[in-house]
Amino acid sequence: MTPPASPAASPAAQLPATPRLASAIAAGDISAREALDACLQRIAASDLRVNAFTGHTFERARREADAVDAMRSAGAVLPPLAGVPYAVKNLFDVQGEVTLAGSKVNQKNAAASHDAFLVTQMQRAGAVLVGMLNMDEYAYGFTTENTHFGPTRNPHKLSCTAGGSSGGSGAAVAAGQVGVALASDTNGSIRVPSSFCGVWGLKPTFGRLSRRGSYPFVHSIDHLGPLADSVEGLALAYDALQSPDPIDPGCHAKRVQPINAVRSSGIKGLRIARLSGYFDAYSTPAAARASAQAAAALNATATTLWPDAALARAAAFITTASEGGRLHLADLRTQMQDFEPLSVDRFLAGALQPAAWYLRAQQFRRVYRERVLALFQDWDVLIAPATPLSAPEIGAQWLDINGEQYPCRPSIGLLTQPISYSGCPVVTAPMWPGSNGELPIGVQLIAAPWREDLAVRAAQVLQDSGVAHLKSVNL
Amino acid sequence: MTDSDVLNYVKATARLLEIPLDEARASAVALQLGRTLVMAGQLEAFSLPMHEEMSEIFCPAEFPAADPEPEAL
């Protein structure tokens, strides 16, 4: 193995990609403390421009890194992510830190007494937590234009949005600040920043990972998952995060189903198709090119239709508004002025929605589930763009999709919302369709519930073929 | 339903839920709710038999009893 460059060679040098870094630490080529120091230097050198972080846990990180180095010195076998720096969207509880969820309102809350379940899982895997990441307030947005903490900027073009609501997570990985970041996805909040920032993301099956210790948005749709700098890093993190959790009523997984071991199994025998219809209608030419490039690399010549995509998007929109609005009703009554100006009207509208709309959406969801499951009788992996276009400029009010104008902030999720409402797992692959100044557009690799293994196998093929990858940034 | 109807609904339900809204805020909220109204209409037009129950704590599919056979991959 080629040893990683010395972190001291350049104060802002990027660390090697996650799997290579983990191997280097395990082999003793670099200590966890050295890796952490390089990570912190990178953050210091870049985050004034990117604004991915809202808080740091550097002292904790030093303790965790030193514990890894002590284990190695003692001859212990290191866990899979030993010494790998990572960060979390600031809706995860981190012991001793206030869980902001991107808000001003939460700043008065007490600090978390325990880590979130998934933070504990990462710690068990040896990962080193360096801080908390920016997001849209209460996860209600697709752009991370956060008035309280400032917008997170896209590392590939600082005038553009990083996507959201997990924009800090996408930007931190794209900027080389960390190799892995944890995030949430209700309507696309892992997949959109993955798409706009050009990194890998995994929205697991709904109910796969415990959400205990994370700040909720929409209980019936919230997912948690990782973003990473490589398919290997994504799989390592996802496997580390898995564990049944009987205390979380939304955690349906009964056992761990690792994917890293099957990641390189190839796609021979898999039935792969590209989604057309609704997904073509809401794709700009660049997004369509990204999807076609992925299909070509996966030898997917067929197209198929996702059932009731427009209705599912409508139902997801209504469910989100109603549950999200209700969740914050008490604070909306008493401190509306402290809410994010860009989303407070949507929270209010959701709180006022007729119950009949919400109940109709939930009734539809059962029927929808059966139609989606039926589709996967015929297919193993389905391909679709993650976003209709590449990252818009910060402050954009409207999106132009094939000549039609759509309100920017709620419409970025047009292609992700139908999928997450079905609960299906999705790997987002960073594609570079070559338009709009080389900004990336992600492609969704969608599998049936509980079949993350199939999506990650397709992802590995895309990475190996060279069409899906990260690009370095100059910051 | 007219824009004015939506605005009146917003003002009435906000009072019911004790959410203080000034005129400008009520109009902004009505704009958002009007967009949702269009989507609610789409769902309403979808044929759903009376006996269809709502989703429970949503589970996308039953968790598999066994892992996939390697041969089947």
Interface residues (C-beta under 8 A of the other chain):
Chain A: T205 F206 G207 S220 I221 P249 G250 H252 A253 K254 Q257 V262 S265 G269 D308 A310 L311 R313 A314 A315 F317 I318 A321 L329 L332 R333 M336 D345 R346 L348 A349 G350 A351 L352 Q353 P354 W357 L359 R360 A361 Q362 Q363 F364 R365 R366 V367 R369 V372 L373 P407 P410 S422 G423 C424 A448 P449 W450 R451 D453 R457
Chain B: Y9 V10 T13 A14 L17 E18 I19 P20 L21 R25 A28 V29 A30 L31 Q32 L33 R35 T36 M39 A40 Q42 L43 E44 F46 L48 E52 E53 M54 S55 I57 F58 C59 P60 A61 F63 P64 D67 P68 L73
